[in-house]
Amino acid sequence: MLVSQILKSKSDDAVVTCPPSMLISEAAKMLSEKRIGTLVISDDGKTPRGILSERDIVRELGRQGAGCMDMTVDKLMTTKLVTCSRDERADAILQKMTDGRFRHMPVIEDGALVGLISLGDVVKARLTELSMEKNALEGMIMGH
């Protein structure tokens, strides 16, 4: 299955972005209200500069306490983004996410953000794919 197919299957394909100047406290509130795990950091909503996850915030809270909530997201965001394109295969993305130990990957096309896929999205796609393969094999064995 391709990333493009995963994006089409998502009920909401909007990517939530925020500017690098947003406070961590505001980012945490946004993550909570939207019930998401990651924000893509962008000046214009199209060109990603970084990514900030709930894990990043919790890690910093553990290091320095509540004072980090007054920092801006550009101080905590991951700037070395691992991205993918719509034509990449789900199994390759799953491997990248597993190797890099991250759960969200921006989808980029011509330098612009076109989507965001999560580890859950990729696992769901792979399970659907495996189920279809299983049904096809059973059909062949049963002579259908």
ABEGO torsion letter per residue (X at the ends): XBAAAAAAABABABBBBBBAABBAAAAAAAAAAAGBABBBBBAAGABBABBBBAAAAAAAAAAAEAAAAABBAAAABBABBBBBBAABBAAAAAAAAAAAGBABBBBBBGGBBAEBBBAAAAAAAAAAAAAAAAAAAAAAAAGX
